């Protein structure tokens, strides 16, 4: 249980420190006209917060890694 809490704390710290991409996603989300668009932005934000692998130490996020590959 303690290990899970440490991983969650580390994830939150990384997300706060490097949240420029999150800001880029949040700004157009405010202007969404439909629930479908809003849901897509919510999924992008979740992918932005989610670590690529649970054991990732360098803060690689799912969305960031996908964008790098593209």
CHARMM internal coordinates of N, CA and C (Angstrom, degrees):
IC EDIT
DIST 1 N 1 CA 1.4524
DIST 1 CA 1 C 1.5310
ANGL 1 N 1 CA 1 C 110.21
DIST 1 C 2 N 1.3094
ANGL 1 CA 1 C 2 N 116.36
DIHE 1 N 1 CA 1 C 2 N -41.19
DIST 2 N 2 CA 1.4575
ANGL 1 C 2 N 2 CA 120.84
DIHE 1 CA 1 C 2 N 2 CA -179.25
DIST 2 CA 2 C 1.5303
ANGL 2 N 2 CA 2 C 111.23
DIHE 1 C 2 N 2 CA 2 C -65.69
DIST 2 C 3 N 1.3352
ANGL 2 CA 2 C 3 N 116.24
DIHE 2 N 2 CA 2 C 3 N -37.43
DIST 3 N 3 CA 1.4618
ANGL 2 C 3 N 3 CA 120.78
DIHE 2 CA 2 C 3 N 3 CA 178.78
DIST 3 CA 3 C 1.5283
ANGL 3 N 3 CA 3 C 110.46
DIHE 2 C 3 N 3 CA 3 C -63.15
DIST 3 C 4 N 1.3292
ANGL 3 CA 3 C 4 N 116.89
DIHE 3 N 3 CA 3 C 4 N -40.95
DIST 4 N 4 CA 1.4608
ANGL 3 C 4 N 4 CA 121.05
DIHE 3 CA 3 C 4 N 4 CA 178.86
DIST 4 CA 4 C 1.5276
ANGL 4 N 4 CA 4 C 110.65
DIHE 3 C 4 N 4 CA 4 C -63.10
DIST 4 C 5 N 1.3284
ANGL 4 CA 4 C 5 N 116.63
DIHE 4 N 4 CA 4 C 5 N -40.51
DIST 5 N 5 CA 1.4609
ANGL 4 C 5 N 5 CA 120.96
DIHE 4 CA 4 C 5 N 5 CA 179.72
DIST 5 CA 5 C 1.5270
ANGL 5 N 5 CA 5 C 110.66
DIHE 4 C 5 N 5 CA 5 C -64.26
DIST 5 C 6 N 1.3351
ANGL 5 CA 5 C 6 N 117.44
DIHE 5 N 5 CA 5 C 6 N -40.63
DIST 6 N 6 CA 1.4605
ANGL 5 C 6 N 6 CA 120.93
DIHE 5 CA 5 C 6 N 6 CA 178.48
DIST 6 CA 6 C 1.5226
ANGL 6 N 6 CA 6 C 111.04
DIHE 5 C 6 N 6 CA 6 C -63.90
DIST 6 C 7 N 1.3438
ANGL 6 CA 6 C 7 N 117.62
DIHE 6 N 6 CA 6 C 7 N -40.13
DIST 7 N 7 CA 1.4602
ANGL 6 C 7 N 7 CA 121.32
DIHE 6 CA 6 C 7 N 7 CA 178.21
DIST 7 CA 7 C 1.5293
ANGL 7 N 7 CA 7 C 110.65
DIHE 6 C 7 N 7 CA 7 C -64.65
DIST 7 C 8 N 1.3202
ANGL 7 CA 7 C 8 N 116.79
DIHE 7 N 7 CA 7 C 8 N -41.50
DIST 8 N 8 CA 1.4597
ANGL 7 C 8 N 8 CA 120.86
DIHE 7 CA 7 C 8 N 8 CA 179.45
DIST 8 CA 8 C 1.5196
ANGL 8 N 8 CA 8 C 110.70
DIHE 7 C 8 N 8 CA 8 C -65.66
DIST 8 C 9 N 1.3374
ANGL 8 CA 8 C 9 N 117.64
DIHE 8 N 8 CA 8 C 9 N -40.89
DIST 9 N 9 CA 1.4595
ANGL 8 C 9 N 9 CA 121.49
DIHE 8 CA 8 C 9 N 9 CA 178.03
DIST 9 CA 9 C 1.5200
ANGL 9 N 9 CA 9 C 110.83
DIHE 8 C 9 N 9 CA 9 C -63.87
DIST 9 C 10 N 1.3314
ANGL 9 CA 9 C 10 N 117.07
DIHE 9 N 9 CA 9 C 10 N -41.89
DIST 10 N 10 CA 1.4612
ANGL 9 C 10 N 10 CA 121.22
DIHE 9 CA 9 C 10 N 10 CA 178.81
DIST 10 CA 10 C 1.5208
ANGL 10 N 10 CA 10 C 110.20
DIHE 9 C 10 N 10 CA 10 C -64.61
DIST 10 C 11 N 1.3248
ANGL 10 CA 10 C 11 N 117.03
DIHE 10 N 10 CA 10 C 11 N -40.61
DIST 11 N 11 CA 1.4620
ANGL 10 C 11 N 11 CA 121.10
DIHE 10 CA 10 C 11 N 11 CA 179.26
DIST 11 CA 11 C 1.5225
ANGL 11 N 11 CA 11 C 110.35
DIHE 10 C 11 N 11 CA 11 C -63.41
DIST 11 C 12 N 1.3157
ANGL 11 CA 11 C 12 N 117.68
DIHE 11 N 11 CA 11 C 12 N -42.56
DIST 12 N 12 CA 1.4621
ANGL 11 C 12 N 12 CA 121.08
DIHE 11 CA 11 C 12 N 12 CA 179.64
DIST 12 CA 12 C 1.5176
ANGL 12 N 12 CA 12 C 111.49
DIHE 11 C 12 N 12 CA 12 C -65.83
DIST 12 C 13 N 1.3210
ANGL 12 CA 12 C 13 N 117.65
DIHE 12 N 12 CA 12 C 13 N -39.24
DIST 13 N 13 CA 1.4569
ANGL 12 C 13 N 13 CA 121.55
DIHE 12 CA 12 C 13 N 13 CA 179.24
DIST 13 CA 13 C 1.5160
ANGL 13 N 13 CA 13 C 110.35
DIHE 12 C 13 N 13 CA 13 C -63.76
DIST 13 C 14 N 1.3185
ANGL 13 CA 13 C 14 N 117.30
DIHE 13 N 13 CA 13 C 14 N -45.31
DIST 14 N 14 CA 1.4631
ANGL 13 C 14 N 14 CA 120.92
DIHE 13 CA 13 C 14 N 14 CA 179.97
DIST 14 CA 14 C 1.5213
ANGL 14 N 14 CA 14 C 109.63
DIHE 13 C 14 N 14 CA 14 C -63.68
DIST 14 C 15 N 1.3088
ANGL 14 CA 14 C 15 N 117.98
DIHE 14 N 14 CA 14 C 15 N -42.27
DIST 15 N 15 CA 1.4654
ANGL 14 C 15 N 15 CA 121.14
DIHE 14 CA 14 C 15 N 15 CA -178.60
DIST 15 CA 15 C 1.5294
ANGL 15 N 15 CA 15 C 110.62
DIHE 14 C 15 N 15 CA 15 C -63.75
DIST 15 C 16 N 1.3284
ANGL 15 CA 15 C 16 N 118.64
DIHE 15 N 15 CA 15 C 16 N -37.03
DIST 16 N 16 CA 1.4568
ANGL 15 C 16 N 16 CA 121.52
DIHE 15 CA 15 C 16 N 16 CA 179.59
DIST 16 CA 16 C 1.5172
ANGL 16 N 16 CA 16 C 111.30
DIHE 15 C 16 N 16 CA 16 C -71.43
DIST 16 C 17 N 1.3216
ANGL 16 CA 16 C 17 N 117.22
DIHE 16 N 16 CA 16 C 17 N -39.74
DIST 17 N 17 CA 1.4510
ANGL 16 C 17 N 17 CA 121.50
DIHE 16 CA 16 C 17 N 17 CA -177.03
DIST 17 CA 17 C 1.5241
ANGL 17 N 17 CA 17 C 112.54
DIHE 16 C 17 N 17 CA 17 C -71.37
DIST 17 C 18 N 1.3024
ANGL 17 CA 17 C 18 N 117.91
DIHE 17 N 17 CA 17 C 18 N -36.07
DIST 18 N 18 CA 1.4591
ANGL 17 C 18 N 18 CA 122.03
DIHE 17 CA 17 C 18 N 18 CA -173.66
DIST 18 CA 18 C 1.5176
ANGL 18 N 18 CA 18 C 108.80
DIHE 17 C 18 N 18 CA 18 C -124.64
DIST 18 C 19 N 1.3316
ANGL 18 CA 18 C 19 N 116.07
DIHE 18 N 18 CA 18 C 19 N 71.08
DIST 19 N 19 CA 1.4544
ANGL 18 C 19 N 19 CA 119.03
DIHE 18 CA 18 C 19 N 19 CA -173.61
DIST 19 CA 19 C 1.5282
ANGL 19 N 19 CA 19 C 112.55
DIHE 18 C 19 N 19 CA 19 C -114.83
DIST 19 C 20 N 1.3232
ANGL 19 CA 19 C 20 N 118.23
DIHE 19 N 19 CA 19 C 20 N 22.21
DIST 20 N 20 CA 1.4626
ANGL 19 C 20 N 20 CA 120.79
DIHE 19 CA 19 C 20 N 20 CA 178.96
DIST 20 CA 20 C 1.5268
ANGL 20 N 20 CA 20 C 110.56
DIHE 19 C 20 N 20 CA 20 C -63.02
DIST 20 C 21 N 1.3244
ANGL 20 CA 20 C 21 N 116.51
DIHE 20 N 20 CA 20 C 21 N -41.17
DIST 21 N 21 CA 1.4617
ANGL 20 C 21 N 21 CA 120.22
DIHE 20 CA 20 C 21 N 21 CA 179.20
DIST 21 CA 21 C 1.5325
ANGL 21 N 21 CA 21 C 110.05
DIHE 20 C 21 N 21 CA 21 C -65.38
DIST 21 C 22 N 1.3159
ANGL 21 CA 21 C 22 N 116.99
DIHE 21 N 21 CA 21 C 22 N -39.27
DIST 22 N 22 CA 1.4621
ANGL 21 C 22 N 22 CA 120.52
DIHE 21 CA 21 C 22 N 22 CA 177.19
DIST 22 CA 22 C 1.5153
ANGL 22 N 22 CA 22 C 111.86
DIHE 21 C 22 N 22 CA 22 C -61.25
DIST 22 C 23 N 1.3400
ANGL 22 CA 22 C 23 N 116.66
DIHE 22 N 22 CA 22 C 23 N -39.60
DIST 23 N 23 CA 1.4639
ANGL 22 C 23 N 23 CA 120.35
DIHE 22 CA 22 C 23 N 23 CA 177.37
DIST 23 CA 23 C 1.5224
ANGL 23 N 23 CA 23 C 111.38
DIHE 22 C 23 N 23 CA 23 C -64.47
DIST 23 C 24 N 1.3374
ANGL 23 CA 23 C 24 N 116.23
DIHE 23 N 23 CA 23 C 24 N -38.59
DIST 24 N 24 CA 1.4692
ANGL 23 C 24 N 24 CA 120.55
DIHE 23 CA 23 C 24 N 24 CA 178.79
DIST 24 CA 24 C 1.5241
ANGL 24 N 24 CA 24 C 110.30
DIHE 23 C 24 N 24 CA 24 C -63.79
DIST 24 C 25 N 1.3080
ANGL 24 CA 24 C 25 N 117.93
DIHE 24 N 24 CA 24 C 25 N -33.83
DIST 25 N 25 CA 1.4699
ANGL 24 C 25 N 25 CA 121.46
DIHE 24 CA 24 C 25 N 25 CA 179.76
DIST 25 CA 25 C 1.5228
ANGL 25 N 25 CA 25 C 110.94
DIHE 24 C 25 N 25 CA 25 C -77.59
DIST 25 C 26 N 1.3374
ANGL 25 CA 25 C 26 N 117.14
DIHE 25 N 25 CA 25 C 26 N -39.31
DIST 26 N 26 CA 1.4675
ANGL 25 C 26 N 26 CA 120.59
DIHE 25 CA 25 C 26 N 26 CA -175.91
DIST 26 CA 26 C 1.5286
ANGL 26 N 26 CA 26 C 113.43
DIHE 25 C 26 N 26 CA 26 C -67.97
DIST 26 C 27 N 1.3339
ANGL 26 CA 26 C 27 N 117.20
DIHE 26 N 26 CA 26 C 27 N -35.74
DIST 27 N 27 CA 1.4741
ANGL 26 C 27 N 27 CA 119.72
DIHE 26 CA 26 C 27 N 27 CA -176.31
DIST 27 CA 27 C 1.5195
ANGL 27 N 27 CA 27 C 112.41
DIHE 26 C 27 N 27 CA 27 C -60.17
DIST 27 C 28 N 1.3362
ANGL 27 CA 27 C 28 N 120.39
DIHE 27 N 27 CA 27 C 28 N -52.83
DIST 28 N 28 CA 1.4756
ANGL 27 C 28 N 28 CA 118.16
DIHE 27 CA 27 C 28 N 28 CA 178.77
DIST 28 CA 28 C 1.5303
ANGL 28 N 28 CA 28 C 112.93
DIHE 27 C 28 N 28 CA 28 C -70.42
DIST 28 C 29 N 1.3327
ANGL 28 CA 28 C 29 N 117.29
DIHE 28 N 28 CA 28 C 29 N -21.71
DIST 29 N 29 CA 1.4638
ANGL 28 C 29 N 29 CA 119.58
DIHE 28 CA 28 C 29 N 29 CA 179.51
DIST 29 CA 29 C 1.5260
ANGL 29 N 29 CA 29 C 110.57
DIHE 28 C 29 N 29 CA 29 C -62.94
DIST 29 C 30 N 1.3149
ANGL 29 CA 29 C 30 N 116.66
DIHE 29 N 29 CA 29 C 30 N -32.91
DIST 30 N 30 CA 1.4695
ANGL 29 C 30 N 30 CA 120.08
DIHE 29 CA 29 C 30 N 30 CA 179.92
DIST 30 CA 30 C 1.5299
ANGL 30 N 30 CA 30 C 112.13
DIHE 29 C 30 N 30 CA 30 C -63.85
DIST 30 C 31 N 1.3347
ANGL 30 CA 30 C 31 N 116.09
DIHE 30 N 30 CA 30 C 31 N -26.46
DIST 31 N 31 CA 1.4643
ANGL 30 C 31 N 31 CA 120.64
DIHE 30 CA 30 C 31 N 31 CA -177.52
DIST 31 CA 31 C 1.5214
ANGL 31 N 31 CA 31 C 113.57
DIHE 30 C 31 N 31 CA 31 C -94.73
DIST 31 C 32 N 1.3052
ANGL 31 CA 31 C 32 N 117.56
DIHE 31 N 31 CA 31 C 32 N 8.18
DIST 32 N 32 CA 1.4706
ANGL 31 C 32 N 32 CA 121.21
DIHE 31 CA 31 C 32 N 32 CA -178.79
DIST 32 CA 32 C 1.5230
ANGL 32 N 32 CA 32 C 110.29
DIHE 31 C 32 N 32 CA 32 C -62.83
DIST 32 C 33 N 1.3211
ANGL 32 CA 32 C 33 N 113.96
DIHE 32 N 32 CA 32 C 33 N 139.20
DIST 33 N 33 CA 1.4596
ANGL 32 C 33 N 33 CA 119.18
DIHE 32 CA 32 C 33 N 33 CA 179.16
DIST 33 CA 33 C 1.5203
ANGL 33 N 33 CA 33 C 113.03
DIHE 32 C 33 N 33 CA 33 C -100.50
DIST 33 C 34 N 1.3362
ANGL 33 CA 33 C 34 N 117.33
DIHE 33 N 33 CA 33 C 34 N -19.68
DIST 34 N 34 CA 1.4659
ANGL 33 C 34 N 34 CA 119.05
DIHE 33 CA 33 C 34 N 34 CA -178.05
DIST 34 CA 34 C 1.5279
ANGL 34 N 34 CA 34 C 110.42
DIHE 33 C 34 N 34 CA 34 C -125.19
DIST 34 C 35 N 1.3070
ANGL 34 CA 34 C 35 N 114.36
DIHE 34 N 34 CA 34 C 35 N 158.87
DIST 35 N 35 CA 1.4641
ANGL 34 C 35 N 35 CA 120.44
DIHE 34 CA 34 C 35 N 35 CA 177.90
DIST 35 CA 35 C 1.5266
ANGL 35 N 35 CA 35 C 110.91
DIHE 34 C 35 N 35 CA 35 C -67.18
DIST 35 C 36 N 1.3363
ANGL 35 CA 35 C 36 N 116.43
DIHE 35 N 35 CA 35 C 36 N -31.68
DIST 36 N 36 CA 1.4617
ANGL 35 C 36 N 36 CA 120.83
DIHE 35 CA 35 C 36 N 36 CA -179.76
DIST 36 CA 36 C 1.5336
ANGL 36 N 36 CA 36 C 110.64
DIHE 35 C 36 N 36 CA 36 C -64.65
DIST 36 C 37 N 1.3308
ANGL 36 CA 36 C 37 N 117.31
DIHE 36 N 36 CA 36 C 37 N -44.38
DIST 37 N 37 CA 1.4660
ANGL 36 C 37 N 37 CA 121.09
DIHE 36 CA 36 C 37 N 37 CA 176.64
DIST 37 CA 37 C 1.5173
ANGL 37 N 37 CA 37 C 110.62
DIHE 36 C 37 N 37 CA 37 C -62.91
DIST 37 C 38 N 1.3191
ANGL 37 CA 37 C 38 N 116.17
DIHE 37 N 37 CA 37 C 38 N -43.22
DIST 38 N 38 CA 1.4594
ANGL 37 C 38 N 38 CA 121.34
DIHE 37 CA 37 C 38 N 38 CA -179.62
DIST 38 CA 38 C 1.5271
ANGL 38 N 38 CA 38 C 111.00
DIHE 37 C 38 N 38 CA 38 C -61.71
DIST 38 C 39 N 1.3276
ANGL 38 CA 38 C 39 N 116.33
DIHE 38 N 38 CA 38 C 39 N -39.08
DIST 39 N 39 CA 1.4676
ANGL 38 C 39 N 39 CA 120.53
DIHE 38 CA 38 C 39 N 39 CA 178.84
DIST 39 CA 39 C 1.5283
ANGL 39 N 39 CA 39 C 110.84
DIHE 38 C 39 N 39 CA 39 C -65.35
DIST 39 C 40 N 1.3215
ANGL 39 CA 39 C 40 N 117.56
DIHE 39 N 39 CA 39 C 40 N -36.98
DIST 40 N 40 CA 1.4634
ANGL 39 C 40 N 40 CA 120.98
DIHE 39 CA 39 C 40 N 40 CA 177.67
DIST 40 CA 40 C 1.5245
ANGL 40 N 40 CA 40 C 110.89
DIHE 39 C 40 N 40 CA 40 C -64.12
DIST 40 C 41 N 1.3347
ANGL 40 CA 40 C 41 N 116.77
DIHE 40 N 40 CA 40 C 41 N -42.99
DIST 41 N 41 CA 1.4564
ANGL 40 C 41 N 41 CA 120.08
DIHE 40 CA 40 C 41 N 41 CA 177.76
DIST 41 CA 41 C 1.5261
ANGL 41 N 41 CA 41 C 111.34
DIHE 40 C 41 N 41 CA 41 C -65.97
DIST 41 C 42 N 1.3403
ANGL 41 CA 41 C 42 N 116.89
DIHE 41 N 41 CA 41 C 42 N -38.19
DIST 42 N 42 CA 1.4713
ANGL 41 C 42 N 42 CA 120.34
DIHE 41 CA 41 C 42 N 42 CA 176.37
DIST 42 CA 42 C 1.5264
ANGL 42 N 42 CA 42 C 110.94
DIHE 41 C 42 N 42 CA 42 C -60.03
DIST 42 C 43 N 1.3389
ANGL 42 CA 42 C 43 N 116.74
DIHE 42 N 42 CA 42 C 43 N -41.59
DIST 43 N 43 CA 1.4627
ANGL 42 C 43 N 43 CA 120.81
DIHE 42 CA 42 C 43 N 43 CA 178.64
DIST 43 CA 43 C 1.5311
ANGL 43 N 43 CA 43 C 110.78
DIHE 42 C 43 N 43 CA 43 C -65.32
DIST 43 C 44 N 1.3257
ANGL 43 CA 43 C 44 N 116.79
DIHE 43 N 43 CA 43 C 44 N -40.20
DIST 44 N 44 CA 1.4682
ANGL 43 C 44 N 44 CA 119.91
DIHE 43 CA 43 C 44 N 44 CA 177.74
DIST 44 CA 44 C 1.5250
ANGL 44 N 44 CA 44 C 110.82
DIHE 43 C 44 N 44 CA 44 C -63.28
DIST 44 C 45 N 1.3282
ANGL 44 CA 44 C 45 N 116.96
DIHE 44 N 44 CA 44 C 45 N -41.49
DIST 45 N 45 CA 1.4635
ANGL 44 C 45 N 45 CA 120.08
DIHE 44 CA 44 C 45 N 45 CA 178.69
DIST 45 CA 45 C 1.5295
ANGL 45 N 45 CA 45 C 111.08
DIHE 44 C 45 N 45 CA 45 C -64.57
DIST 45 C 46 N 1.3237
ANGL 45 CA 45 C 46 N 116.67
DIHE 45 N 45 CA 45 C 46 N -39.06
DIST 46 N 46 CA 1.4595
ANGL 45 C 46 N 46 CA 119.83
DIHE 45 CA 45 C 46 N 46 CA 177.79
DIST 46 CA 46 C 1.5279
ANGL 46 N 46 CA 46 C 110.84
DIHE 45 C 46 N 46 CA 46 C -64.64
DIST 46 C 47 N 1.3323
ANGL 46 CA 46 C 47 N 116.32
DIHE 46 N 46 CA 46 C 47 N -42.10
DIST 47 N 47 CA 1.4647
ANGL 46 C 47 N 47 CA 120.29
DIHE 46 CA 46 C 47 N 47 CA 177.29
DIST 47 CA 47 C 1.5291
ANGL 47 N 47 CA 47 C 111.17
DIHE 46 C 47 N 47 CA 47 C -65.63
DIST 47 C 48 N 1.3255
ANGL 47 CA 47 C 48 N 116.39
DIHE 47 N 47 CA 47 C 48 N -30.86
DIST 48 N 48 CA 1.4669
ANGL 47 C 48 N 48 CA 120.85
DIHE 47 CA 47 C 48 N 48 CA 177.48
DIST 48 CA 48 C 1.5349
ANGL 48 N 48 CA 48 C 111.17
DIHE 47 C 48 N 48 CA 48 C -67.97
DIST 48 C 49 N 1.3131
ANGL 48 CA 48 C 49 N 117.12
DIHE 48 N 48 CA 48 C 49 N -33.98
DIST 49 N 49 CA 1.4701
ANGL 48 C 49 N 49 CA 121.52
DIHE 48 CA 48 C 49 N 49 CA -179.18
DIST 49 CA 49 C 1.5306
ANGL 49 N 49 CA 49 C 112.40
DIHE 48 C 49 N 49 CA 49 C -83.93
DIST 49 C 50 N 1.3234
ANGL 49 CA 49 C 50 N 116.85
DIHE 49 N 49 CA 49 C 50 N -26.33
DIST 50 N 50 CA 1.4635
ANGL 49 C 50 N 50 CA 122.09
DIHE 49 CA 49 C 50 N 50 CA -172.68
DIST 50 CA 50 C 1.5266
ANGL 50 N 50 CA 50 C 111.35
DIHE 49 C 50 N 50 CA 50 C -78.69
DIST 50 C 51 N 1.3422
ANGL 50 CA 50 C 51 N 115.62
DIHE 50 N 50 CA 50 C 51 N 130.07
DIST 51 N 51 CA 1.4575
ANGL 50 C 51 N 51 CA 119.96
DIHE 50 CA 50 C 51 N 51 CA 175.62
DIST 51 CA 51 C 1.5193
ANGL 51 N 51 CA 51 C 109.70
DIHE 50 C 51 N 51 CA 51 C -68.76
DIST 51 C 52 N 1.3270
ANGL 51 CA 51 C 52 N 116.05
DIHE 51 N 51 CA 51 C 52 N 147.17
DIST 52 N 52 CA 1.4551
ANGL 51 C 52 N 52 CA 120.94
DIHE 51 CA 51 C 52 N 52 CA 179.97
DIST 52 CA 52 C 1.5245
ANGL 52 N 52 CA 52 C 110.56
DIHE 51 C 52 N 52 CA 52 C -60.50
DIST 52 C 53 N 1.3209
ANGL 52 CA 52 C 53 N 116.67
DIHE 52 N 52 CA 52 C 53 N -45.78
DIST 53 N 53 CA 1.4636
ANGL 52 C 53 N 53 CA 123.77
DIHE 52 CA 52 C 53 N 53 CA 175.21
DIST 53 CA 53 C 1.5211
ANGL 53 N 53 CA 53 C 108.00
DIHE 52 C 53 N 53 CA 53 C -132.94
DIST 53 C 54 N 1.3317
ANGL 53 CA 53 C 54 N 118.42
DIHE 53 N 53 CA 53 C 54 N 149.13
DIST 54 N 54 CA 1.4649
ANGL 53 C 54 N 54 CA 120.40
DIHE 53 CA 53 C 54 N 54 CA -178.69
DIST 54 CA 54 C 1.5308
ANGL 54 N 54 CA 54 C 113.50
DIHE 53 C 54 N 54 CA 54 C -60.79
DIST 54 C 55 N 1.3087
ANGL 54 CA 54 C 55 N 117.78
DIHE 54 N 54 CA 54 C 55 N -26.38
DIST 55 N 55 CA 1.4601
ANGL 54 C 55 N 55 CA 121.07
DIHE 54 CA 54 C 55 N 55 CA -176.48
DIST 55 CA 55 C 1.5265
ANGL 55 N 55 CA 55 C 112.77
DIHE 54 C 55 N 55 CA 55 C -97.09
DIST 55 C 56 N 1.3164
ANGL 55 CA 55 C 56 N 118.28
DIHE 55 N 55 CA 55 C 56 N 8.28
DIST 56 N 56 CA 1.4597
ANGL 55 C 56 N 56 CA 121.67
DIHE 55 CA 55 C 56 N 56 CA -179.47
DIST 56 CA 56 C 1.5173
ANGL 56 N 56 CA 56 C 110.01
DIHE 55 C 56 N 56 CA 56 C -66.48
DIST 56 C 57 N 1.3282
ANGL 56 CA 56 C 57 N 116.26
DIHE 56 N 56 CA 56 C 57 N 125.39
DIST 57 N 57 CA 1.4657
ANGL 56 C 57 N 57 CA 121.08
DIHE 56 CA 56 C 57 N 57 CA -178.01
DIST 57 CA 57 C 1.5256
ANGL 57 N 57 CA 57 C 112.44
DIHE 56 C 57 N 57 CA 57 C -97.73
DIST 57 C 58 N 1.3356
ANGL 57 CA 57 C 58 N 118.21
DIHE 57 N 57 CA 57 C 58 N -23.97
DIST 58 N 58 CA 1.4585
ANGL 57 C 58 N 58 CA 119.83
DIHE 57 CA 57 C 58 N 58 CA -174.75
DIST 58 CA 58 C 1.5223
ANGL 58 N 58 CA 58 C 113.59
DIHE 57 C 58 N 58 CA 58 C -93.39
DIST 58 C 59 N 1.3115
ANGL 58 CA 58 C 59 N 118.40
DIHE 58 N 58 CA 58 C 59 N 10.11
DIST 59 N 59 CA 1.4548
ANGL 58 C 59 N 59 CA 121.96
DIHE 58 CA 58 C 59 N 59 CA 173.38
DIST 59 CA 59 C 1.5057
ANGL 59 N 59 CA 59 C 115.50
DIHE 58 C 59 N 59 CA 59 C 79.57
DIST 59 C 60 N 1.3267
ANGL 59 CA 59 C 60 N 118.40
DIHE 59 N 59 CA 59 C 60 N 24.21
DIST 60 N 60 CA 1.4552
ANGL 59 C 60 N 60 CA 119.87
DIHE 59 CA 59 C 60 N 60 CA 177.49
DIST 60 CA 60 C 1.5217
ANGL 60 N 60 CA 60 C 109.22
DIHE 59 C 60 N 60 CA 60 C -68.60
DIST 60 C 61 N 1.3218
ANGL 60 CA 60 C 61 N 115.12
DIHE 60 N 60 CA 60 C 61 N 124.21
DIST 61 N 61 CA 1.4570
ANGL 60 C 61 N 61 CA 121.12
DIHE 60 CA 60 C 61 N 61 CA -179.25
DIST 61 CA 61 C 1.5184
ANGL 61 N 61 CA 61 C 110.30
DIHE 60 C 61 N 61 CA 61 C -101.80
DIST 61 C 62 N 1.3069
ANGL 61 CA 61 C 62 N 115.77
DIHE 61 N 61 CA 61 C 62 N 156.81
DIST 62 N 62 CA 1.4622
ANGL 61 C 62 N 62 CA 121.74
DIHE 61 CA 61 C 62 N 62 CA -178.06
DIST 62 CA 62 C 1.5330
ANGL 62 N 62 CA 62 C 111.21
DIHE 61 C 62 N 62 CA 62 C -59.94
DIST 62 C 63 N 1.3235
ANGL 62 CA 62 C 63 N 118.40
DIHE 62 N 62 CA 62 C 63 N -49.53
DIST 63 N 63 CA 1.4561
ANGL 62 C 63 N 63 CA 121.48
DIHE 62 CA 62 C 63 N 63 CA -177.15
DIST 63 CA 63 C 1.5238
ANGL 63 N 63 CA 63 C 111.45
DIHE 62 C 63 N 63 CA 63 C -68.56
DIST 63 C 64 N 1.3154
ANGL 63 CA 63 C 64 N 117.44
DIHE 63 N 63 CA 63 C 64 N -44.55
DIST 64 N 64 CA 1.4534
ANGL 63 C 64 N 64 CA 121.21
DIHE 63 CA 63 C 64 N 64 CA -179.63
DIST 64 CA 64 C 1.5224
ANGL 64 N 64 CA 64 C 112.53
DIHE 63 C 64 N 64 CA 64 C -60.40
DIST 64 C 65 N 1.3133
ANGL 64 CA 64 C 65 N 116.30
DIHE 64 N 64 CA 64 C 65 N -42.58
DIST 65 N 65 CA 1.4640
ANGL 64 C 65 N 65 CA 120.82
DIHE 64 CA 64 C 65 N 65 CA 178.97
DIST 65 CA 65 C 1.5183
ANGL 65 N 65 CA 65 C 111.18
DIHE 64 C 65 N 65 CA 65 C -66.54
DIST 65 C 66 N 1.3318
ANGL 65 CA 65 C 66 N 116.93
DIHE 65 N 65 CA 65 C 66 N -40.12
DIST 66 N 66 CA 1.4669
ANGL 65 C 66 N 66 CA 120.81
DIHE 65 CA 65 C 66 N 66 CA 177.75
DIST 66 CA 66 C 1.5238
ANGL 66 N 66 CA 66 C 110.54
DIHE 65 C 66 N 66 CA 66 C -62.83
DIST 66 C 67 N 1.3164
ANGL 66 CA 66 C 67 N 117.18
DIHE 66 N 66 CA 66 C 67 N -42.43
DIST 67 N 67 CA 1.4565
ANGL 66 C 67 N 67 CA 120.11
DIHE 66 CA 66 C 67 N 67 CA 179.14
DIST 67 CA 67 C 1.5215
ANGL 67 N 67 CA 67 C 111.90
DIHE 66 C 67 N 67 CA 67 C -66.05
DIST 67 C 68 N 1.3183
ANGL 67 CA 67 C 68 N 117.52
DIHE 67 N 67 CA 67 C 68 N -37.75
DIST 68 N 68 CA 1.4692
ANGL 67 C 68 N 68 CA 120.99
DIHE 67 CA 67 C 68 N 68 CA 176.71
DIST 68 CA 68 C 1.5259
ANGL 68 N 68 CA 68 C 111.24
DIHE 67 C 68 N 68 CA 68 C -62.75
DIST 68 C 69 N 1.3246
ANGL 68 CA 68 C 69 N 116.40
DIHE 68 N 68 CA 68 C 69 N -40.45
DIST 69 N 69 CA 1.4617
ANGL 68 C 69 N 69 CA 119.85
DIHE 68 CA 68 C 69 N 69 CA -179.90
DIST 69 CA 69 C 1.5294
ANGL 69 N 69 CA 69 C 111.61
DIHE 68 C 69 N 69 CA 69 C -67.28
DIST 69 C 70 N 1.3182
ANGL 69 CA 69 C 70 N 116.52
DIHE 69 N 69 CA 69 C 70 N -33.71
DIST 70 N 70 CA 1.4699
ANGL 69 C 70 N 70 CA 119.53
DIHE 69 CA 69 C 70 N 70 CA 179.27
DIST 70 CA 70 C 1.4978
ANGL 70 N 70 CA 70 C 110.07
DIHE 69 C 70 N 70 CA 70 C -73.50
END
COOR INIT
IC SEED 1 N 1 CA 1 C
IC BUILD
